[in-house]
Amino acid sequence: MPANRPAAEEPRLTVTRPPRRRLRRALASALPVPVIGLALLVASGNLLLPLRQVVTIEAKMASKRDFFQDPVVERLLMKHGFRVHITNMGSREIAKQDYEGYDVVFPSGQPAADLISRERARANRPVLLYRPFVSPIVLATYRNYAEVLTAEGVAERLPGPGGRPMYYTLDMRKFLDLARGKRKGVQRDPENGYRWDEIDRDDRVRNGNKILAQTSDICEANSAGTYLGLVAFVEHGNDAPDNEAEAVRLARKIKPLLVEQGLPSSERAETYLSPDGPGIAPVSVIYEHQFLAHQIAYRAEKGATDDERVLLYPSTRFVTEPQLVALTGDGARLGELVSEDPELQHRAVELGFRARNAGGGATGDELTRFLTERRIPAPTTSSGDTRAVLPSLPLLEKMIEIVGDCPDRTGGR
């Protein structure tokens, strides 16, 4: 090589970095999915939240399962770590059957809850009771039938907007007289009660059925047993029987006044709300929340109330006290939650219940406000109503067995 020729430079290797976005994408594709998920949790801050174990509550419930099967309630309970698995049966059936292995039972009224409490107390296994909300027994009917009873002097309109009331007071004494064949002081054969088309002077209902209120299965449902107690109270001169002989005679006397078709309480309400309801059962014994839940949903969907369906509030009334019976520690935690949590209490109102603690007010106050805001008439009752007293628990049980021809625990009658 000539001495004056310049030396050649050595080649240089230049390393360039990919853009930051491409680098993140490449790393993500190389990392396993769990690592990516962990990174996202860290970035969002959710990794700092405690990991909550979901507890499945085993429950037997009657009509108040409407609350626990609501999707919003299910989400709220899940937020607090609860999932409720429900076995559906009537209130009295709950009390009469074995409930070992369950965390809670929720009959729809006090008699069935008392049966459970007493049995557990005898076994030295006391329970905790919770009363998250109230729903009165009502007689659900249709406007034409309510107006026929009003013209007969058996029902009275309660104040309502536009002259089309949603609620009526029903004179229980006069209603039962019609069922016994007594009208305006004239008694005919007591076994031949009046039918709707016999008292309908304006041909509004065209129904040849007897004037009776139909109930769910008396042997199983609290609503039916409570209505039996109402009928017994009225037929006994606004007093409850106080001995077994008296209770047996009274049960046999009122048996023709109680008609049941073996339907659970929820199905009785479904029949009432169906298009064929007026022909099947002109008057049905249901819970107030079932009627109000229908009106709330109807207003939300159609922008108006269902004016053809109305309620009869018995002048002799009995407010049911559904009691959630906690059998285990997890059951007690659930009972306390649904009784005290503001979100769950407010949701109970949105489902038509008279929640005890919603808004911190008295029972019914929050419900009245909620309905008024949605332009749904709020229930009212007459100040002159008589508060009924049910027979003592053993006597009520005896009367239910007689009226319903109820099977015993072995299946006999």
ChimeraX attribute file (.defattr): number of C-alpha atoms within 10 A of each C-alpha:
attribute: neighborCount
match mode: 1-to-1
recipient: residues
	/A:1	6
	/A:2	5
	/A:3	6
	/A:4	6
	/A:5	7
	/A:6	8
	/A:7	8
	/A:8	6
	/A:9	6
	/A:10	6
	/A:11	6
	/A:12	6
	/A:13	6
	/A:14	5
	/A:15	6
	/A:16	6
	/A:17	7
	/A:18	10
	/A:19	8
	/A:20	9
	/A:21	8
	/A:22	11
	/A:23	12
	/A:24	12
	/A:25	10
	/A:26	12
	/A:27	11
	/A:28	13
	/A:29	11
	/A:30	10
	/A:31	10
	/A:32	10
	/A:33	11
	/A:34	9
	/A:35	11
	/A:36	15
	/A:37	11
	/A:38	13
	/A:39	13
	/A:40	13
	/A:41	14
	/A:42	12
	/A:43	10
	/A:44	10
	/A:45	10
	/A:46	12
	/A:47	13
	/A:48	9
	/A:49	8
	/A:50	7
	/A:51	8
	/A:52	11
	/A:53	10
	/A:54	13
	/A:55	13
	/A:56	15
	/A:57	18
	/A:58	19
	/A:59	23
	/A:60	26
	/A:61	24
	/A:62	27
	/A:63	25
	/A:64	25
	/A:65	20
	/A:66	16
	/A:67	18
	/A:68	18
	/A:69	13
	/A:70	13
	/A:71	10
	/A:72	14
	/A:73	19
	/A:74	16
	/A:75	13
	/A:76	17
	/A:77	19
	/A:78	17
	/A:79	12
	/A:80	14
	/A:81	14
	/A:82	20
	/A:83	19
	/A:84	20
	/A:85	15
	/A:86	18
	/A:87	14
	/A:88	17
	/A:89	19
	/A:90	28
	/A:91	31
	/A:92	26
	/A:93	20
	/A:94	24
	/A:95	22
	/A:96	15
	/A:97	10
	/A:98	9
	/A:99	16
	/A:100	8
	/A:101	10
	/A:102	18
	/A:103	21
	/A:104	29
	/A:105	25
	/A:106	28
	/A:107	31
	/A:108	28
	/A:109	26
	/A:110	19
	/A:111	26
	/A:112	26
	/A:113	23
	/A:114	17
	/A:115	17
	/A:116	22
	/A:117	20
	/A:118	14
	/A:119	13
	/A:120	14
	/A:121	11
	/A:122	9
	/A:123	9
	/A:124	9
	/A:125	11
	/A:126	15
	/A:127	18
	/A:128	17
	/A:129	20
	/A:130	19
	/A:131	18
	/A:132	25
	/A:133	24
	/A:134	24
	/A:135	22
	/A:136	19
	/A:137	23
	/A:138	25
	/A:139	24
	/A:140	28
	/A:141	23
	/A:142	20
	/A:143	21
	/A:144	18
	/A:145	21
	/A:146	27
	/A:147	19
	/A:148	21
	/A:149	21
	/A:150	16
	/A:151	15
	/A:152	17
	/A:153	14
	/A:154	21
	/A:155	23
	/A:156	20
	/A:157	17
	/A:158	18
	/A:159	16
	/A:160	15
	/A:161	10
	/A:162	6
	/A:163	9
	/A:164	14
	/A:165	16
	/A:166	25
	/A:167	24
	/A:168	28
	/A:169	23
	/A:170	26
	/A:171	19
	/A:172	19
	/A:173	17
	/A:174	19
	/A:175	21
	/A:176	21
	/A:177	22
	/A:178	23
	/A:179	22
	/A:180	23
	/A:181	18
	/A:182	19
	/A:183	17
	/A:184	11
	/A:185	8
	/A:186	8
	/A:187	13
	/A:188	13
	/A:189	9
	/A:190	13
	/A:191	10
	/A:192	13
	/A:193	22
	/A:194	22
	/A:195	17
	/A:196	22
	/A:197	18
	/A:198	14
	/A:199	16
	/A:200	19
	/A:201	12
	/A:202	10
	/A:203	13
	/A:204	14
	/A:205	19
	/A:206	12
	/A:207	18
	/A:208	12
	/A:209	16
	/A:210	19
	/A:211	25
	/A:212	23
	/A:213	21
	/A:214	23
	/A:215	29
	/A:216	26
	/A:217	23
	/A:218	28
	/A:219	24
	/A:220	26
	/A:221	27
	/A:222	30
	/A:223	28
	/A:224	26
	/A:225	28
	/A:226	24
	/A:227	24
	/A:228	23
	/A:229	22
	/A:230	25
	/A:231	24
	/A:232	28
	/A:233	21
	/A:234	16
	/A:235	18
	/A:236	15
	/A:237	10
	/A:238	17
	/A:239	15
	/A:240	23
	/A:241	22
	/A:242	11
	/A:243	12
	/A:244	14
	/A:245	11
	/A:246	13
	/A:247	22
	/A:248	19
	/A:249	13
	/A:250	21
	/A:251	24
	/A:252	12
	/A:253	13
	/A:254	18
	/A:255	17
	/A:256	14
	/A:257	20
	/A:258	18
	/A:259	18
	/A:260	17
	/A:261	11
	/A:262	16
	/A:263	17
	/A:264	24
	/A:265	28
	/A:266	18
	/A:267	14
	/A:268	22
	/A:269	23
	/A:270	14
	/A:271	17
	/A:272	24
	/A:273	17
	/A:274	10
	/A:275	10
	/A:276	11
	/A:277	18
	/A:278	20
	/A:279	14
	/A:280	15
	/A:281	21
	/A:282	25
	/A:283	24
	/A:284	26
	/A:285	26
	/A:286	29
	/A:287	25
	/A:288	21
	/A:289	24
	/A:290	23
	/A:291	21
	/A:292	23
	/A:293	17
	/A:294	18
	/A:295	22
	/A:296	22
	/A:297	16
	/A:298	14
	/A:299	16
	/A:300	12
	/A:301	10
	/A:302	9
	/A:303	12
	/A:304	15
	/A:305	20
	/A:306	16
	/A:307	12
	/A:308	12
	/A:309	21
	/A:310	21
	/A:311	26
	/A:312	26
	/A:313	27
	/A:314	24
	/A:315	21
	/A:316	21
	/A:317	21
	/A:318	19
	/A:319	14
	/A:320	19
	/A:321	19
	/A:322	27
	/A:323	25
	/A:324	31
	/A:325	25
	/A:326	24
	/A:327	23
	/A:328	16
	/A:329	13
	/A:330	16
	/A:331	23
	/A:332	19
	/A:333	12
	/A:334	23
	/A:335	21
	/A:336	17
	/A:337	18
	/A:338	23
	/A:339	19
	/A:340	14
	/A:341	14
	/A:342	15
	/A:343	14
	/A:344	23
	/A:345	24
	/A:346	20
	/A:347	18
	/A:348	26
	/A:349	25
	/A:350	20
	/A:351	22
	/A:352	26
	/A:353	28
	/A:354	26
	/A:355	29
	/A:356	23
	/A:357	22
	/A:358	26
	/A:359	14
	/A:360	11
	/A:361	11
	/A:362	12
	/A:363	17
	/A:364	22
	/A:365	18
	/A:366	23
	/A:367	24
	/A:368	18
	/A:369	14
	/A:370	18
	/A:371	19
	/A:372	12
	/A:373	10
	/A:374	14
	/A:375	15
	/A:376	20
	/A:377	19
	/A:378	17
	/A:379	19
	/A:380	14
	/A:381	16
	/A:382	13
	/A:383	7
	/A:384	8
	/A:385	15
	/A:386	13
	/A:387	15
	/A:388	20
	/A:389	17
	/A:390	22
	/A:391	20
	/A:392	13
	/A:393	14
	/A:394	12
	/A:395	21
	/A:396	24
	/A:397	18
	/A:398	15
	/A:399	26
	/A:400	22
	/A:401	18
	/A:402	19
	/A:403	23
	/A:404	21
	/A:405	13
	/A:406	17
	/A:407	11
	/A:408	11
	/A:409	10
	/A:410	6
	/A:411	7
	/A:412	8
	/A:413	11
